[in-house]
């Protein structure tokens, strides 16, 4: 039983790490989409539609690559 638990825990830890990495990548990538005109004036205005689109595309690619998300 201990071996099974350790194996399950190792898989859980790996999946948790992978999800944290994906979350960070998606958040950083989506945050890069700002309105250029507002940024030129010294304001940061996020383009939420482009950010959402980026996040959806990135997660779609992740689901295709990684076995854990199928």
C-alpha positions in Angstrom: 0.0 0.0 0.0 2.8 2.4 0.8 4.3 2.0 -2.7 1.0 2.7 -4.3 0.5 5.8 -2.2 4.1 7.0 -3.0 3.5 6.4 -6.7 0.2 8.3 -6.7 1.7 11.1 -4.7 4.6 11.5 -7.2 2.1 11.6 -10.1 0.0 14.2 -8.2 3.1 16.3 -7.5 4.2 16.2 -11.1 0.7 17.2 -12.3 0.5 20.0 -9.8 3.9 21.3 -10.9 2.8 21.1 -14.6 -0.4 23.0 -13.9 1.5 25.7 -12.0 3.9 26.1 -15.0 1.1 26.2 -17.5 -0.7 28.8 -15.3 2.3 31.0 -15.2 3.0 30.7 -18.9 -0.6 31.6 -19.8 -0.8 34.5 -17.4 2.6 36.0 -18.6 1.7 35.5 -22.2 -1.8 37.0 -21.9 -0.4 40.0 -19.9 1.7 41.0 -23.0 -1.4 42.0 -24.9 -1.8 45.7 -24.1 -3.3 48.5 -26.1 -0.3 50.2 -27.8 -1.8 53.7 -27.9 -2.5 53.7 -24.2 0.9 52.2 -23.4 2.5 55.0 -25.5 0.8 57.5 -23.2 2.1 55.8 -20.1 -1.0 53.8 -19.3 -1.3 50.0 -19.2 -4.7 48.8 -20.6 -5.0 45.1 -21.2 -6.6 43.8 -24.3 -8.8 41.1 -22.6 -10.1 39.6 -25.8 -6.6 38.9 -27.2 -5.5 37.7 -23.8 -8.4 35.2 -23.6 -7.7 34.1 -27.2 -4.0 33.5 -26.3 -4.9 31.6 -23.2 -7.4 29.3 -25.0 -4.9 28.6 -27.8 -2.0 27.9 -25.4 -4.1 25.5 -23.3 -5.4 23.8 -26.4 -1.8 23.1 -27.5 -1.0 21.9 -24.0 -3.8 19.4 -24.1 -2.6 18.1 -27.4 1.0 17.7 -26.1 0.6 16.4 -22.6 -0.9 13.1 -21.7 -2.0 14.3 -18.3 -4.7 16.6 -19.6 -6.5 14.1 -21.9 
